[in-house]
Every structure is written in C-alpha cells, then in structure tokens.
Amino acid sequence: RFVPKRMVPFSFPLSKCALWDPVPMGDVIGAHITYYRNPRLSLVEKTLRLAYRHAKQNEKKSFSCFLLGTLAADEDGEGVTLTIDRFDPGREV
C-alpha cells in the first residue's frame, strides 16, 4: 500500500564530512513499512492498564506520554512485530 501523498523524503542534518554521495541515483522506491511487510502490534495488558489509569487521573483533556517497545522482524521474514511493553508518563514541564 503505497501512499505517495504521505511519503516524505529522507533528510539528514548537514555535516562537515559525508559518508556517501548525496546525489540521487536510480528510481524512487517506497520505504513504508507496510509496503513490503505485514505489521503486527502486540501490547502488554499491564502497560495498557497503566496508561488508562494515568489518563483517567489526569485532569487535562489531552496529555503527552510515551509508549516504548521493540520492533522485530518475524522468523519467516514476511512480517514485523511491534511489541509495546513500557509506559512512560513523561514530565509536565
């Protein structure tokens, strides 16, 4: 599923020394994760409950937080799994 309107070209910060030639070569290809792989999301119940409890206790309508996890390719190479197993409420300031 290639969505050209949502694709953004890669850009890196300027540096004094380049490790590669920045001139584009070849055809443009899509780099979206679902273009080549079947994604799967795994969420630990304890993490979800903690985030839910934090959201209910928060007096604001919206707040910032972090859900942390790991991204791994499946053994068969056909898919990727994002496992979210940690919740970080962040800081107010």
C-alpha positions as CSV (number, residue, x, y, z in Angstrom):
1,R,0.0,0.0,0.0
2,F,2.0,2.9,-1.3
3,V,0.6,6.3,-0.4
4,P,2.7,8.9,-2.3
5,K,1.0,12.0,-0.7
6,R,2.1,10.9,2.8
7,M,5.6,9.9,1.9
8,V,8.3,12.3,3.0
9,P,11.9,12.1,1.6
10,F,14.7,11.2,3.9
11,S,16.8,14.1,5.1
12,F,19.8,14.2,7.3
13,P,21.4,17.1,9.2
14,L,24.3,18.9,7.5
15,S,27.7,17.7,8.5
16,K,31.3,18.6,7.5
17,C,32.0,15.0,6.3
18,A,29.7,12.9,4.2
19,L,29.9,9.1,4.3
20,W,28.1,8.8,0.9
21,D,27.4,10.8,-2.2
22,P,24.1,12.7,-1.6
23,V,23.3,12.8,-5.4
24,P,20.1,10.7,-6.0
25,M,20.7,7.5,-8.2
26,G,18.2,5.2,-9.7
27,D,14.4,5.0,-9.5
28,V,12.4,6.2,-6.5
29,I,11.2,3.4,-4.2
30,G,8.7,3.4,-1.3
31,A,10.1,2.9,2.1
32,H,6.9,2.5,4.1
33,I,6.9,-0.5,6.5
34,T,3.6,-1.9,5.2
35,Y,4.8,-1.8,1.6
36,Y,7.0,-5.0,2.0
37,R,5.9,-6.4,5.3
38,N,2.8,-7.4,7.2
39,P,2.8,-5.4,10.5
40,R,1.5,-6.8,13.8
41,L,1.1,-4.9,17.1
42,S,1.4,-6.6,20.4
43,L,0.6,-4.6,23.6
44,V,1.2,-5.9,27.1
45,E,-2.0,-5.7,29.2
46,K,-0.2,-4.2,32.2
47,T,1.1,-1.4,30.1
48,L,-2.3,-0.6,28.7
49,R,-3.9,-0.6,32.1
50,L,-1.2,1.7,33.5
51,A,-1.7,4.2,30.6
52,Y,-5.5,4.0,31.0
53,R,-5.3,4.7,34.7
54,H,-2.9,7.6,34.1
55,A,-5.3,9.1,31.5
56,K,-8.3,8.8,33.9
57,Q,-6.3,10.5,36.7
58,N,-5.1,13.3,34.5
59,E,-7.3,16.5,34.7
60,K,-6.5,17.7,31.2
61,K,-8.4,16.5,28.2
62,S,-5.1,15.7,26.4
63,F,-1.7,14.9,27.7
64,S,1.7,13.6,26.5
65,C,3.1,10.2,27.2
66,F,5.4,7.6,25.7
67,L,4.7,4.0,24.9
68,L,8.0,2.2,24.5
69,G,8.7,-1.2,22.9
70,T,10.7,-3.2,20.4
71,L,10.3,-3.7,16.6
72,A,11.4,-7.1,15.3
73,A,11.2,-9.0,12.0
74,D,9.3,-12.3,12.1
75,E,11.2,-15.5,11.7
76,D,9.8,-16.2,8.3
77,G,10.8,-12.7,7.1
78,E,7.3,-11.8,5.9
79,G,6.2,-9.5,8.8
80,V,7.3,-7.2,11.6
81,T,6.0,-7.2,15.1
82,L,5.9,-4.1,17.3
83,T,5.8,-5.1,20.9
84,I,4.8,-2.3,23.3
85,D,5.7,-3.2,26.9
86,R,6.5,0.0,28.7
87,F,4.6,3.2,29.6
88,D,6.3,6.5,30.5
89,P,4.0,9.4,31.5
90,G,6.8,11.9,30.8
91,R,7.2,15.2,32.5
92,E,4.8,18.0,32.9
93,V,7.5,20.6,32.1
